[in-house]
Amino acid sequence: MIESTIIERFEEVRMDNNLSKNAFCGKAGINSSNYTKKIKGDIVITEKDIGGVCKAFGVSPNWLRTGEGEKYLALNRDENVLNIKGEIINLARQLTKNKELMAQLALENENLMSQLSALYTQLDKHQM
């Protein structure tokens, strides 16, 4: 079995949570401009980085450092409820953004149809 590096484990946690690098860094309190350098090995991952990931994502510090043991710590009922509540809030925000985008597209479509109708009317006048 090939042993993963701490960098690969950071990325594994990020991918488990379907997050962009910026979103992952934001939740974990990591400077996003340095994250790519950390992944490449140009900058060392700090204890602060490890602590931020563990706290934000419920990851075992031992697993994150060594790859041994369980990846995620067992959450109690209250923590699970808070996580689910947060996910629902995020989904509601995304739904609101999607509704706003659809309304904007509908308005743009209506404007385009109006412009096309006016253009057809002008063409009809010139053809007569």
C-alpha positions, 0 to 999 in steps of 0.5 A, a space after each residue: 500500500 502506498 502511503 499518502 503525504 500530508 499534502 495528499 491528505 489535505 487535498 483528500 479532505 478538500 475533495 471529500 467536501 467538494 470545495 474549491 481551493 479558495 473555499 477550503 482555505 476560507 473554512 480552514 483559515 489558511 491563506 489561499 494565496 499560499 495554499 498552492 505553494 504548500 501543495 507543491 511543497 514550496 511552503 511547509 504546512 504549519 501546525 496552524 494549518 493542520 489545526 484549522 483543517 481538523 477544526 473546520 472539517 472534524 478531521 483527526 489530527 493523527 490521521 492528517 499528520 500520519 495517515 493512520 487511524 480514522 480520518 474523521 472524528 465521531 461527531 456528537 448529535 449537536 455537532 451533526 445537527 449544526 453541520 446539517 443546518 449549515 448545509 441547509 443554509 448554504 443550499 438555500 443561499 445557492 437556491 436564492 442565487 440561482 433564482 436571481 440568475 434565472 429572473 435576470 436571464 428571463 428579463 434579458 430574454 424578454 428584452 431580446 425578444 422585444 428587440 427581435 420583434 421590432 427588427 422584424 417590424 422594421 424589415 417588413 416595412 422596408 420590404 413593402 
